[in-house]
């Protein structure tokens, strides 16, 4: 259903888009973001695209409503080249901008489309394609304002790429739970227990409560849940809860058994 609507909009007769058209299109888009009713949301997005068929964020919002990840990928294969052509036409595809893409408002819809592509590739299990996409986005935006490094580190943990994880860790040299947790689990999976334990101990210096959250499988309280709705609360318990929920697949029985033996209160090593 969503795919047909995207294709229908993309075939709309082109007209000269004025600044007023773009502003009106964005108004409908922002209204759609706040709408919970699916039919009303679709109607608002169609209105947004009626004023500006080049509103990439509106096309992406329609695509987010598609449940099937393969369908989302198919639609993105049309949206992304179109977004690229718009940037090319505006002169953003040049050495002047490469590496600083997120610093310009005009490039962000394209970057969001590429981000959506990564998530859809992960959803269908195309991990190595997702890695390639992550690497391109890190090249386009070296500061990584989108947090691609977190997605990439998790993929490295899934596919067992120790070298990739080390390269990424060295590149950003970041001690956050969502960045180092999958790296530490990867080291455990690679049977490098000493290295894994060292990474966890490094994390616990900043997140002393994380140990207890993992071992006791603690759930976030209402206040923490409220903070998580607004985004990932960095260096707070909410970041730990968010990471563990997003990476539940890494919390295998053998890992948890080892973790509890190393970091549990009864451990002789603590």
Secondary structure as a PSIPRED ss2 file (coil, helix, strand):
# PSIPRED VFORMAT (PSIPRED V4.0)

   1 X C   1.000  0.000  0.000
   2 X H   0.000  1.000  0.000
   3 X H   0.000  1.000  0.000
   4 X H   0.000  1.000  0.000
   5 X H   0.000  1.000  0.000
   6 X H   0.000  1.000  0.000
   7 X H   0.000  1.000  0.000
   8 X H   0.000  1.000  0.000
   9 X H   0.000  1.000  0.000
  10 X H   0.000  1.000  0.000
  11 X C   1.000  0.000  0.000
  12 X C   1.000  0.000  0.000
  13 X C   1.000  0.000  0.000
  14 X C   1.000  0.000  0.000
  15 X C   1.000  0.000  0.000
  16 X C   1.000  0.000  0.000
  17 X C   1.000  0.000  0.000
  18 X C   1.000  0.000  0.000
  19 X H   0.000  1.000  0.000
  20 X H   0.000  1.000  0.000
  21 X H   0.000  1.000  0.000
  22 X H   0.000  1.000  0.000
  23 X H   0.000  1.000  0.000
  24 X H   0.000  1.000  0.000
  25 X H   0.000  1.000  0.000
  26 X H   0.000  1.000  0.000
  27 X H   0.000  1.000  0.000
  28 X H   0.000  1.000  0.000
  29 X H   0.000  1.000  0.000
  30 X H   0.000  1.000  0.000
  31 X H   0.000  1.000  0.000
  32 X H   0.000  1.000  0.000
  33 X H   0.000  1.000  0.000
  34 X H   0.000  1.000  0.000
  35 X C   1.000  0.000  0.000
  36 X C   1.000  0.000  0.000
  37 X C   1.000  0.000  0.000
  38 X H   0.000  1.000  0.000
  39 X H   0.000  1.000  0.000
  40 X H   0.000  1.000  0.000
  41 X H   0.000  1.000  0.000
  42 X H   0.000  1.000  0.000
  43 X H   0.000  1.000  0.000
  44 X H   0.000  1.000  0.000
  45 X H   0.000  1.000  0.000
  46 X H   0.000  1.000  0.000
  47 X H   0.000  1.000  0.000
  48 X H   0.000  1.000  0.000
  49 X H   0.000  1.000  0.000
  50 X H   0.000  1.000  0.000
  51 X H   0.000  1.000  0.000
  52 X C   1.000  0.000  0.000
  53 X C   1.000  0.000  0.000
  54 X C   1.000  0.000  0.000
  55 X C   1.000  0.000  0.000
  56 X H   0.000  1.000  0.000
  57 X H   0.000  1.000  0.000
  58 X H   0.000  1.000  0.000
  59 X H   0.000  1.000  0.000
  60 X H   0.000  1.000  0.000
  61 X H   0.000  1.000  0.000
  62 X H   0.000  1.000  0.000
  63 X H   0.000  1.000  0.000
  64 X H   0.000  1.000  0.000
  65 X C   1.000  0.000  0.000
  66 X C   1.000  0.000  0.000
  67 X C   1.000  0.000  0.000
  68 X C   1.000  0.000  0.000
  69 X H   0.000  1.000  0.000
  70 X H   0.000  1.000  0.000
  71 X H   0.000  1.000  0.000
  72 X H   0.000  1.000  0.000
  73 X H   0.000  1.000  0.000
  74 X H   0.000  1.000  0.000
  75 X H   0.000  1.000  0.000
  76 X H   0.000  1.000  0.000
  77 X H   0.000  1.000  0.000
  78 X H   0.000  1.000  0.000
  79 X H   0.000  1.000  0.000
  80 X H   0.000  1.000  0.000
  81 X H   0.000  1.000  0.000
  82 X H   0.000  1.000  0.000
  83 X H   0.000  1.000  0.000
  84 X H   0.000  1.000  0.000
  85 X H   0.000  1.000  0.000
  86 X H   0.000  1.000  0.000
  87 X H   0.000  1.000  0.000
  88 X H   0.000  1.000  0.000
  89 X H   0.000  1.000  0.000
  90 X H   0.000  1.000  0.000
  91 X C   1.000  0.000  0.000
  92 X C   1.000  0.000  0.000
  93 X C   1.000  0.000  0.000
  94 X C   1.000  0.000  0.000
  95 X C   1.000  0.000  0.000
  96 X C   1.000  0.000  0.000
  97 X C   1.000  0.000  0.000
  98 X C   1.000  0.000  0.000
  99 X E   0.000  0.000  1.000
 100 X E   0.000  0.000  1.000
 101 X H   0.000  1.000  0.000
 102 X H   0.000  1.000  0.000
 103 X H   0.000  1.000  0.000
 104 X C   1.000  0.000  0.000
 105 X H   0.000  1.000  0.000
 106 X H   0.000  1.000  0.000
 107 X H   0.000  1.000  0.000
 108 X H   0.000  1.000  0.000
 109 X H   0.000  1.000  0.000
 110 X H   0.000  1.000  0.000
 111 X H   0.000  1.000  0.000
 112 X H   0.000  1.000  0.000
 113 X H   0.000  1.000  0.000
 114 X H   0.000  1.000  0.000
 115 X H   0.000  1.000  0.000
 116 X H   0.000  1.000  0.000
 117 X H   0.000  1.000  0.000
 118 X H   0.000  1.000  0.000
 119 X H   0.000  1.000  0.000
 120 X H   0.000  1.000  0.000
 121 X H   0.000  1.000  0.000
 122 X H   0.000  1.000  0.000
 123 X H   0.000  1.000  0.000
 124 X C   1.000  0.000  0.000
 125 X C   1.000  0.000  0.000
 126 X C   1.000  0.000  0.000
 127 X H   0.000  1.000  0.000
 128 X H   0.000  1.000  0.000
 129 X H   0.000  1.000  0.000
 130 X H   0.000  1.000  0.000
 131 X H   0.000  1.000  0.000
 132 X H   0.000  1.000  0.000
 133 X H   0.000  1.000  0.000
 134 X H   0.000  1.000  0.000
 135 X H   0.000  1.000  0.000
 136 X H   0.000  1.000  0.000
 137 X H   0.000  1.000  0.000
 138 X H   0.000  1.000  0.000
 139 X H   0.000  1.000  0.000
 140 X H   0.000  1.000  0.000
 141 X E   0.000  0.000  1.000
 142 X C   1.000  0.000  0.000
 143 X C   1.000  0.000  0.000
 144 X C   1.000  0.000  0.000
 145 X C   1.000  0.000  0.000
 146 X C   1.000  0.000  0.000
 147 X C   1.000  0.000  0.000
 148 X H   0.000  1.000  0.000
 149 X H   0.000  1.000  0.000
 150 X H   0.000  1.000  0.000
 151 X H   0.000  1.000  0.000
 152 X H   0.000  1.000  0.000
 153 X H   0.000  1.000  0.000
 154 X H   0.000  1.000  0.000
 155 X H   0.000  1.000  0.000
 156 X H   0.000  1.000  0.000
 157 X H   0.000  1.000  0.000
 158 X H   0.000  1.000  0.000
 159 X H   0.000  1.000  0.000
 160 X C   1.000  0.000  0.000
 161 X C   1.000  0.000  0.000
 162 X H   0.000  1.000  0.000
 163 X H   0.000  1.000  0.000
 164 X H   0.000  1.000  0.000
 165 X H   0.000  1.000  0.000
 166 X H   0.000  1.000  0.000
 167 X H   0.000  1.000  0.000
 168 X H   0.000  1.000  0.000
 169 X H   0.000  1.000  0.000
 170 X H   0.000  1.000  0.000
 171 X H   0.000  1.000  0.000
 172 X H   0.000  1.000  0.000
 173 X C   1.000  0.000  0.000
 174 X C   1.000  0.000  0.000
 175 X C   1.000  0.000  0.000
 176 X C   1.000  0.000  0.000
 177 X H   0.000  1.000  0.000
 178 X H   0.000  1.000  0.000
 179 X H   0.000  1.000  0.000
 180 X H   0.000  1.000  0.000
 181 X H   0.000  1.000  0.000
 182 X H   0.000  1.000  0.000
 183 X H   0.000  1.000  0.000
 184 X H   0.000  1.000  0.000
 185 X H   0.000  1.000  0.000
 186 X H   0.000  1.000  0.000
 187 X H   0.000  1.000  0.000
 188 X H   0.000  1.000  0.000
 189 X H   0.000  1.000  0.000
 190 X C   1.000  0.000  0.000
 191 X C   1.000  0.000  0.000
 192 X C   1.000  0.000  0.000
 193 X H   0.000  1.000  0.000
 194 X H   0.000  1.000  0.000
 195 X H   0.000  1.000  0.000
 196 X H   0.000  1.000  0.000
 197 X H   0.000  1.000  0.000
 198 X H   0.000  1.000  0.000
 199 X H   0.000  1.000  0.000
 200 X H   0.000  1.000  0.000
 201 X H   0.000  1.000  0.000
 202 X H   0.000  1.000  0.000
 203 X H   0.000  1.000  0.000
 204 X H   0.000  1.000  0.000
 205 X H   0.000  1.000  0.000
 206 X H   0.000  1.000  0.000
 207 X C   1.000  0.000  0.000
 208 X C   1.000  0.000  0.000
 209 X C   1.000  0.000  0.000
 210 X H   0.000  1.000  0.000
 211 X H   0.000  1.000  0.000
 212 X H   0.000  1.000  0.000
 213 X H   0.000  1.000  0.000
 214 X H   0.000  1.000  0.000
 215 X H   0.000  1.000  0.000
 216 X C   1.000  0.000  0.000
 217 X C   1.000  0.000  0.000
 218 X C   1.000  0.000  0.000
 219 X C   1.000  0.000  0.000
 220 X C   1.000  0.000  0.000
 221 X C   1.000  0.000  0.000
 222 X H   0.000  1.000  0.000
 223 X H   0.000  1.000  0.000
 224 X H   0.000  1.000  0.000
 225 X H   0.000  1.000  0.000
 226 X H   0.000  1.000  0.000
 227 X H   0.000  1.000  0.000
 228 X H   0.000  1.000  0.000
 229 X H   0.000  1.000  0.000
 230 X C   1.000  0.000  0.000
 231 X C   1.000  0.000  0.000
 232 X C   1.000  0.000  0.000
 233 X C   1.000  0.000  0.000
 234 X C   1.000  0.000  0.000
 235 X C   1.000  0.000  0.000
 236 X C   1.000  0.000  0.000
 237 X H   0.000  1.000  0.000
 238 X H   0.000  1.000  0.000
 239 X H   0.000  1.000  0.000
 240 X H   0.000  1.000  0.000
 241 X H   0.000  1.000  0.000
 242 X H   0.000  1.000  0.000
 243 X H   0.000  1.000  0.000
 244 X H   0.000  1.000  0.000
 245 X H   0.000  1.000  0.000
 246 X H   0.000  1.000  0.000
 247 X C   1.000  0.000  0.000
 248 X H   0.000  1.000  0.000
 249 X H   0.000  1.000  0.000
 250 X H   0.000  1.000  0.000
 251 X C   1.000  0.000  0.000
 252 X C   1.000  0.000  0.000
 253 X H   0.000  1.000  0.000
 254 X H   0.000  1.000  0.000
 255 X H   0.000  1.000  0.000
 256 X H   0.000  1.000  0.000
 257 X H   0.000  1.000  0.000
 258 X H   0.000  1.000  0.000
 259 X H   0.000  1.000  0.000
 260 X H   0.000  1.000  0.000
 261 X H   0.000  1.000  0.000
 262 X H   0.000  1.000  0.000
 263 X H   0.000  1.000  0.000
 264 X C   1.000  0.000  0.000
 265 X C   1.000  0.000  0.000
 266 X C   1.000  0.000  0.000
 267 X C   1.000  0.000  0.000
 268 X C   1.000  0.000  0.000
 269 X C   1.000  0.000  0.000
 270 X C   1.000  0.000  0.000
